[in-house]
């Protein structure tokens, strides 16, 4: 945190004054089909406070409200600094701008601690429960892309209270510190380990034990602790698990859905959003497929994965085996249930999916979960015909948020127009045949869409090309030869055996290797532009002549 006024924020807090009280009903956010209670208005009368907060105050229960988030506090001293940083938004950075219920002048993230017990006026007793974890609505509120992360980077998010004793409050009431049990855990210090330094195992363990910390944050620390313990107990390599096929259903003439499950597993986590998994098939092939839906975490829940798999006319044995040989009751091996979707997507106000054919499977899980948390999204979906739509009932449940382009009726998706007319602060996702992917990449560049605002999810990739050689500098400078029909990854695995990989179509970056010297023909979407000078994706990219790499 920088800035002269911040140096004074750590002054001890013992009492403050309630400058304003604000509440709001749910309203539609301007420019979005999203409801929010962020636009809070000043209340000038006595307000009743119960366990769920202030009378007349409404929340989107997906992320706000509840016992741990009954009341939001914010320090008014932050606003002049925000105005200095964003001079063209001076009218927006005023008290109430962050959707706070309580406006104070001296209490702030550097002198308020988790678990602090605070009296308000003569009746109400509150307890500090959580740092506020800002979402995309702040970006939209202030018309600033990627603004939300700035609030926790600088520890100016605000904080939540739970209600210990109900009563009434008035503007002007005094707030007094009654008890401080965890003086080492200021809001700012919790944010340090919640957002900025997430891999400190010691601090994660300590915060997981803070009883007064609300569940939203405490469970994040507890999950990190469990994950660290698993890392210590097992090597980080492919760990194949047996799943049983429990359902096999025809979705379209060329697509089936496949549901597999495995027994509960202690400390297992929820599968990531937008995941794919590697399947080891009975014919010895290993293929990666998008996860359409998933469930199961913890020691008591059966783990379940669903896939949608189209029979590829040019199948090399993967989809053909699944369609023709795999049946209910069979066992299949699974590993690497991972996701390539960027964690920055949550900063977007709107999500636009562009899919073609079986590429829809990459987005089914995301759309379902975005719908459940009231995020705004639109799907543009190109199909061969109306008979070629898998998971039709699920897509129809989204109503006019789904636009289908039926090729048999002469309908054509205009990707260029979609890219050029994206709503403000959108994040775009693309998955489909190679021709669609290339068109989307070209039009995204033409529309000036940043690589940080678009995700490409390929489900197939051309890995062939002219033969080349690769000198592996950190493996005794051994030179390996890559043939026309094989990838560098395949050769490295054959020669050295311990090369990590996951999607193997250029989405995820797991197989990235360092390039020391030589010309690279880059393929795939997992590298940022500035990475291409020093790295390559060994699963899809190829060298020219001889290159020198490190693995």
N, C-alpha and C positions, 0 to 999 in steps of 0.2 A: 504493500500500500504506500502511495506517495502523495505528497501534497501537505502544505503546512498545517491546514486545519485538522488533518488526521492525527497529528502529534498530540493534540489535546483531547482526543476521544477516549484515551485510556484513563482519564481522571476518575478516581473512585466514585462510584455511584451509591448514594444512600437514599436520595429522594429526588423526585422530579414532579413535574406538573403535567396533567393531561390537557394539552392545548386544544385538541379537537377530538371528537368522536364521530366516526363515519360508518354508515351502513348502506347496503344496496340490495335491491332485488336482482334476479337474473335478467340479463338483457343480451340481445344479439350483438356481437362485436361488429363494428362497421367493416364492411367488406368481407365478412366471413360468415359461413353458416354454422357458427359456434356460439353457444351461450356462455355468459360469464357474469360473475358478480364483482368484477374488478372496478367498475365505475361507481365508487362509493361517494355519497353525499354527506355533508355536515348535518349532524343532528344537534339541535339546541335544547332539547328537553331531556328529562331523566330517562335513562334507558335501562330496562331490565336485563340482567345477565343470568343465564342458566348454564348448564353443563355444556351446551352446544354453542354458546356464544351470545351475541347481542340480539335482542328482540328486533325482528324485521330485517335481519341480515341473512342473505342467501348465498350459497356456495355451489359450485360444481362439485358434487361429492366424489368424483373420480380422483381429484387431486387435492381438494381443499375441504375444510370442515371436519367434523368429528371431534372426539374428546381431546385429541392431541393438538388440534388446529382450530380451537374455538375462537380465538382472537388473534389478529395479526398486528404487531407493533412495528413502527418505523420511526427513525430519527429524522426530524425535520432539518437538522444541520447538514444532512447530505445533499439537500437540493441545490444550494448555491454551487457546490462543486460539480454536480451533474450539469448545471447550466453553463459553467465555464467550459466543460468538456464538449458540450453539444449546444453551441450558441444559437443554432437555428431551431432548437426545440425548447427554448426558455419557457414558453407558455405551457408546455407539457410537464416540465419538472417542477411541480409545485406540490404542496402537501395534498395527500390523497392520490398522487400519481401512481404509487405502487399498490394501490388497492388496500391500504392499511385501514384498520379500525381505530387504532390509537395512534395519535400523532404526539410525539414527545420531543423535547429539545436536547436532553442530556444523556438519556439512556441510549446506548448504541451497542454495536457488535463487539466492541473492545472492552466494555465494562459491565456487560450483562452476561451472566453465566447460566449454563444449563442447570435446571433444578432450583434456580432462585425463586423464593417465595415472596410475592409482592402484594401488599395491600393497596387497594384503590378506594379512596374515600373512606366511608365509615363501615361498609359492609363487605365488599367483595374481596376475596383472596384468590390470587392467580399464582400459577407456577410456570416458569419458562420451560418449554418442552422441546422445541426444535428450531434450527435455522430454517428460514424459508428457502425452499429449493425452487428457483424461478424456472418458468417454462416459456414457450414461444409467445404466450399472450403478452408478455412484457415487450417483446420485439414489436408486436402489432400495436400495442398501446402507445409506444413512443415512435412508431414508424422508423425503426432502426434495425437493420438486419444484424443478427448475431449479438444483440445487446445483452440478452439474458446472461451469458457467461461472464460478461464484464462485472455483473453485480456480485457474483461469488468470488471472482478473481480479486476483487478489491474489498471484499467483506462488507458490502452495503446492500444486503438482501432484505433485512428485517428478520423478525423472529416470531414464533408462535407461543401462545399461552394455552394451558389447560385451566379450567375453572375448579378451584378447590372449595370455594364457598360462594353461593349465589347471592344476588342482591341487586342494587341499582347503582349506576354510575352517572356522573355529570361532567361536562366540560369544566375544567378548573380543578377537579379533584386532585389531591396529592397522591403520588405513588411512592410508597416507602418499601425499602428492602427489609423484610422481616427475618429471613433466614438464607444463608448461603452455605450449602453443603459440599458443592463441587467447585471451589474457587479457581482450580487450575483449568477448567473447561469453559472459557469464554466462547461466545458464538463464533468469533473470529478463529479461535484455535480449533474448534470442531470443524469449521469449514476448511481449514488447512488440510486436514486429513480426510475429510469427506470428498473434496474436489481436487485439491492441488497436489497433494502427496498421498496417493492412494495405496502405495505398496509398502508402507511402513508397518510391518507385522506387529511390532511392539505396541504402537499407538492404536492400531486396529483392535488388538486384544483388550487394551485398557478401555477404549470407548465402548466396546461390546458389553462391558460390565457396568456401565453407568445406568443405573436403574431409572433415573428421571428422564433420560433421553427418549424421546418419542419413538415409536416402533418404526416409522418410515426410515429414519436414519440408523437406529440401533440395529435393525435387521440387516442393513447394508454392511455394517461392521462385522456382524456375526457371520454373514456369508463369506466375507473376506477371510475371516479366521478359519472357517471350515475349509475353504479353498486352499489356504496355505498349509493346513494340516495334511490335506490330500497330496499336495505337491511333495511334501517330505516323505510320504509313504510310498509313492510310486514314481517311476521314471516317466519323463515326458516323451512318450513315443506312442506309436499306434497301439491301442489296446482294443482288440476285437472282442465284442460281446455277442452272445447268441440271442436273437429275437425270433419269436414265433409268428408266422403269418396267420392272422386271425380273421382277415377279411380280404376278399378279392372281388371287385365289382367292376362291371363294364360301364364306363362313363360315356364313351362314344365308340363308333366302329373301330377307331384306332387307338383309343386311350382307356387304360384301366386305372382304378384307384386301388392302392395296396395299403393295408393297415397291419402293422407289426407291433408286438408288445414284448416286454421283458419284465421279470420280477422287480419289486422295489429294491432300491439300493440305498444303504445308509448315507446320509449327507448329500444325496444327489440334488443338483440344482435344476431349476426350470430350464428347459431348452431355450436358446436365444431366439429372438425374433428374426424372421427372414433367414432361417438356417438351411443348410444342406448337410447331407450325411453321405459317407462312403459306405457302399454295400459291397461285400465280397460274395459273389454269386457261386452257385454250385458248380458251374463250369470253369471256375478258377479266375474269372475276370473280376476286376474291381472298378466300380463306376460310382460317380457322385450324382445324387439326385436332390432336388429341392424338397424341403419338408413342407407339406401342405398344411398340416396341423400337428400339434404335439400336446402331450399332457404328462403329468407325473413328476413329482419331486419329493425328496425326503424318504424316510425309512418305511412309510406305509402305503405309498401310492405306486400302483403299477405304471410303468413307463410305456408310453405309446407314441408311435410315429406314423404319420400318413403320407403317402406319396401319390403323385399322379404321373404315370409313365406312358408315353406314346410309343407305338411301334415304329421305329425308324426304318424307312425303306432301304437305307444303306447301312443298317445295323451291322456292327462287327461282332455281335454276339451278346451284347448286354441287354438291350430292350427285347430282343428276340427270345432270349432265355426266360426273361420275366414273363413275357406274354404266353409262351408256348410250354414252359416246363414248370414254373413255380406255381404251387397250389396251396390252398389252405392247409394248415398243419405242418408245413415245411419249416425248416429252420434256416435263418439267414444271418450272416455275420455283419455287424455294424460298428463303425468307428468314426471319430472326428465329426461329431455333430456340432458344427461351428457356423458362424455367420460372418459375412463380409460387409454387412450394412454398417455404415458409419454411425458412430454415436452422436454426430452433430445433427442428425435428421430431426431430433426433437426440438431444434431451434426454429424449424420452419412453421409458418402459419398454415400452409396448404401443401398437400402431397399429391403429385400427379404420377400415375402409373401408366406406362406405355408397354403393351404386351402383344405378342403375336403367337398364335398357336399354343403349343405346350408351354411356352414361356409364362403363361398365366400362373403356373404352379409356384413360381418364385415369389409371387406376391399375395397368394391366398392367405397365408398366415398373417402377413403384415396388415392387410385390409381388415381382417377379422379383429385383430387386436386394436387397430386404430379406430375402428367403429366402436369398440367397447369403451374406449377412453374419450370418445366424442371429438376426435381429431377430424379435420376437414380433409377429404380426399376425392379424387376423380380418377376413374379408370378408362383408358382408351384401349379397346381390345379388338384386334384384327383376326378374323377366322376365315377358313375356307368356305364354310356354309353354316347354317343354323344347326345342322346335325353334328357339328364338330366343336361343340362347347362343353368341356368337362365342368363338373361342379356347378351346373346351371342354376340349381335351386339356391345355392349360396350367393351367386352373383345377382340373381333377381331380387334377393332380399335387400340389396343396396339401392334399389330404385334408380332414380335418374343420375345417381353418381357413377353409373356404368354406361358407357357408350360403346356399342358393338358395331363393327364394320364387317359386313357380310360380303365376301368377294364374289360369291355366286350371284348376288344381286347387283353387282357392279359398284358396290360401295368401297371407297378407298380412304384409308387414314392419311390425313395430311400432316405428317410429322413436323414439317417446317412451320406450318401455321400454329400447331400446338405449342411448339417451342417459343415462337415469337409472341404468343398471347398468354403466356403463363401469368397467373395472378402474382401479385407482389409477394416476395419472401416465400416462394415455393421451393420444394425439393422434388426432383424428378427421378424416376426409376425406370429403367428400360430393360426388357428381356424379350428376345424373340430370335428368329432366324438370323444368320450372319448378315444377310442383305439389309434387314431392318436395323440391326445394330450399327452397321457402317453408316447408313443414312442418318440415324439418330446422332451419331458422333459428329458427322459433318454439319448437320443443322444446329446442333448445340453450340458448336464453335461459331457458326455464322450469327447465332442469336446472342453471342456473348455470355453464355452460361458458364459460370466458373466450375472447374472440376470438383470443387468442394460442395457444389449444389446439385450434383447428378451422380447416379449410381448405375453402372452397367453390369448386368448379371447375365453372362453368356451361359448357354447350356450345351454348346458344342464349340469346337475350335479347330481351325486348321493348324496342325503342328508340323506339316511336311515342308520340304524345301530343299535347296541345294545342300550337299554334304558340307560339313565344316569340322574344324578341330578346336578343342578347348584345352588349354594348359591350366591345370588346377594348382595354383601357386602354393596353397597351404596343405596340399597333399603330395609333398615331395615333387612338385612340378610335373606330375604325371600328365601326359597328353592323352586325351580320349577322343575318339572319332565318332561323330554323330552322322548317321546315314540319312538318306532322303526321306525315309518313312518312319523315323523315330525322333523323339524329342531329346533335348539335352537332359531333361529330368530322368527319362527312362535310362539313359546311359549312365548318369551319375548314380542312380540307385543300383544299377547292375554292377558298377565298379566299386562303389563305396558302401552301399547298403543303408546308410544312416541319414539320408537326405529327407527332410520333412516336406510334406505336401498335403494338400487337402482337396480343393475343387478340381484342379488339373485342367482348367479351361481359361485361366488367366484372370479370375475374379478376385481371388483372396490375397495373394501376395505371400502365402506361406512358403512357397518354393523359391523366393527371391534370392539371387546370389549376387555378389559384388563383382563388378567388371573393372579390371585394372587396365586392360588395353584391348583395342580391337573395335571393329564396327559391328553394331547390333541392329537386326531387323526386329523392332519392337512389335509385339502383339499383346492382346489382353488389355484390361482396364485398371489393374490394381496399382499401377505406379503413377504418382503425380509427375507432372512435366519435369520438375527439377530433380527427380530421382533417376530419370532415364540416362543421364550422363554417367552414372556410377553403378547402376544396377540393371538386372534383367530378370524376367520371369522365365525360369528354366523349363516350365511346362509347355509354353507356347512360343516364346521368342527364339530367334536363331541368330547365330553368328555368321560372319562373312569371312571366309578363308580360315585364319586362325585367330582366336581370341584368348585372353588370359583372364581367369576368374578366380575368386575365392568362394568356398562354400562354408 
